[in-house]
Amino acid sequence: MKITVFFTCYFLAVSAYELSDIVSGRIESCRGCSLNRLPEVKKFILDDAPLYHRVDVKFISGALPEFILLGVGDFELERIPLSELTQQECNELLQNKGFIKKGDKSEF
């Protein structure tokens, strides 16, 4: 019982962050099999993701595509699956989380 309460509180604390808590983001995905079955996500990861400030792409064998929001000290704030999204929706997700493209006129 105590362990369940602890983990419930922990997950609530982890998911309760603000945009200002986000330091960077990382996209994890395999390079082949599952990514080849997701052409929209593959195009986003290979063409668009490298254009964003503070976003890295890490290829991990067998990993489903996910966007990971990171806080101070690479503390994981949230994992967001990308498999069901279009290329446009992936871009909107990053922008809604406060990430901007390099060379974007809205940079400060």
N, C-alpha and C positions, 0 to 999 in steps of 0.2 A: 504494500500500500504506500509506504513512504517513498519508495523508488518511483512509482507511478506519478505521485504528486510532484516529486522533484523534476522528472522529465517533462511533465506538463508545464510547469512553471518555466523551465529552461527554454522550451520551444516557444512559449509565449513571449519571453524576453527577447529571444533571437529574432522573432518575426516582427517585433515592435521597434522598428527603426524609422528614421526620417531620411529624406533625400540627402540632408547634410551629413549623415553618418557614412555615406558611400564614398570611399576613397578611390576605388578602381573596380574594374570588372574583368572577368575571365570567361572565355568561351571554351568549354571542353567538348570534344567530339572525336569520334574515330575519323580516320582519313578516308576510309573506303566503304565497306559493306553497307552499314545503315545509312551513312551519309549519301551514298549513291542512290538510295531509294527515296531520298528527300531533295529533289533538285532545287526547290526554292530555298531551302535552308542551306544547301551546299553553296549556292550562288552568294547568299548573304555572308556566309563564313569566309569564303575565299575572296570575294570581291569587295564587300562593304565593311565588314568588321575591322580590317586593318586600317581603315580610314578614320576610326574613332580615337580620340584622346583617351588615355588611361584604360584601354581595353586590349587585353592580350588574348591570343588564340593558342590553345594547347591541345595537341592531338594525342589522344590516348586510345590505344587499341581496344576496340569493342565498346567504347563509351558512346552512349546516346547523347545527342547535342543538348547542352545546357548552358545557360548564361548564369554565372555566379557573381553575385554582388559581394564585394569585399569591403571591410571596414579597416580601421587602424590595425596594423600588424597582420594583415591578410586574414583577419577574422571573418569567417563566412557569415554573411547576413541572410542570404536567401539564394536558393537554387531555382531557376525557372526553366522548365523544359521548352525546347524550341521546335520539337518534332512536328507539332500540329500547326505551326505558324507559316505564313507566306514570307517571302523576302521583304515585302513592304511592312508587314506586321513586326518582323524582327527589328527593322530599322526604327519603327515607331516605339517599340519597347525600350530600346536603348535611349532614344531621345526623351521619352517620358520619365526615365530614371535619371535624367540629367546629363547624359553623355552627348558630346558634340563632335562633329566631324572636323578633322584637321582642315584649316583653310576656310571654315565656315565664317561668313560675315558677322554672325551673332556672337563670335568669340569676344571675350573681354580682355 
